Amino acid sequence: MELWFSEYQTKNTKLSFRVKEVLYTKQSKFQNISVIETEDFGRVLALDDTVMLTTKDEFVYHEMISHVPLLTHGNASRVLVIGGGDGGTIREILKHPVKEAHLVEIDREVIETSKEYFPSVSCGLSDPRVKIFCEDGIEFVKKNKGYDIVIIDSTDPIGPAVGLFSEEFYKDVFLALNENGIMVAQTETPILFGDLIKRIYNDMSSVFHYTNLYSAVIPTYPGAFWTFTMGSKTINPISHETSVEPFFKTKYYNKKLHRSYFILPPFVKDIISE
């Protein structure tokens, strides 16, 4: 008998993985957490039957949501990650000479699951520069200031994550950032969710002086063509020359391609300019 795990990416589209073994499943206070060993994509972390990461391609997402803002800024000392309880974004941040990295994850069970089943992803969570807060990221941002970079490593805009995709939240992030601060959020795929990207872009543009989309290819995410939206107080990433050369090895991010990540296909430019 064949066993398959399927994620409904829309009501009409699903992505399926042939399952070797179901390693873990638990209902936390906030969501169902599953860890599945698959044939082609390694281990999969799924929340409410939605793929958060696979060990095959997680490096693309985590490198791009981390290195693009950090190398654009060039001198970040204090970084905040909202969401990202698997630890992958923290892992990449710690490759930079930051002094502090704060992780705000509402569901402690996601952190513990990643520590047990995804050690290569969660390996940075025990670093002394990291401080973990298991609480609501929306409320945390209202009370805490002084960050050079804020990264919104959230799930899709449903359930507890809905408030992370709002103009009011972006205003609070703006106030939490230092003078040259940058925020980045994962902002879904233009292939399937163009209206959402347009709304996010407009909301962030009303708050930040510079707002730009950039993209990456992530095979196991809906549409495969994924976007991130960056809001910056003072730095225009299109004209800014990154001054810091990565001294660490990457699998996807490339400094020579840094500015090209912000070059959008015409159909995406049309979405955000309508």
C-alpha positions, 0 to 999 in steps of 0.5 A: 500500500502506498502512503502519500501526504498531500497539501492543498495549496489552494482548493483546486491544487495540491502537492503530494509526497510519497511517505516513507514514514510518519515520524511525529504528529501532535496537536499543540495549543495552536495547530497540528504539528507533523514530521514526515519522512518522504522519498524525494524531499527528505523530512517535512515539517507540516503545520495544519497539513501545510508544508513549512519546510523540507530538508531538501530545499529549506536552505533557499527560503532561509538564506534569502529571507536572512542574507538579503536584508543583512547584507543590504544593511551591512552593519546589523547588530540586533535582529528580531525574527517573528515566527520561524520556530524551526530555527532556520532563519536564526541559523543563517543570521548567526553566520553574520557578526550580529550581537543579538538575535531574538526569536519570537515564536508563539508555539513552543512545540514547533521549537521543540519539534525542530530541535528533535527532528531537524537538528541541522535547521535548529542548530543555532537556537542554543547559541548564546547570542539567541534569546527565545520568546514564546509569545505573540509577535504582534504584541512583542513588537509593540513593546520592544524597540532598537532592532536593526532588522526585523524578519517576519518568518511567518506561516500563511496569512491564516489563523494566528498569522493574519495580523502579521500581514497588516498595515497596523503591524508594519507601523509597529515594526517601523517604530521597533527599528533603528534609524537605518532599519530594514524589515523583510516578510515572506509574502507568498507567490504571485502565481496564485496570490497576486491580490495578497501581494498587491495589498502587502506591497501597498500597506508596506509602502505606506509605512516605509520610504523604500519598499521592494519585492524580491524573489526565489524559487522554492519547489515545495512552496505553492507556485514555486516562485516565492516573494519576499517584501522588504521595507527600508527606512533609508536604504534603496536596495535597487541602487545600493551596492552591498559592501559586505562580502559573505565570508561563509558558504551559501547554497542559493544566495549569491552576492553577485546576483544580490541586486538582480533578485529585485528585478521582477518579471513584468507580470509581477511588476504589473501586480504591484503597480496596478 
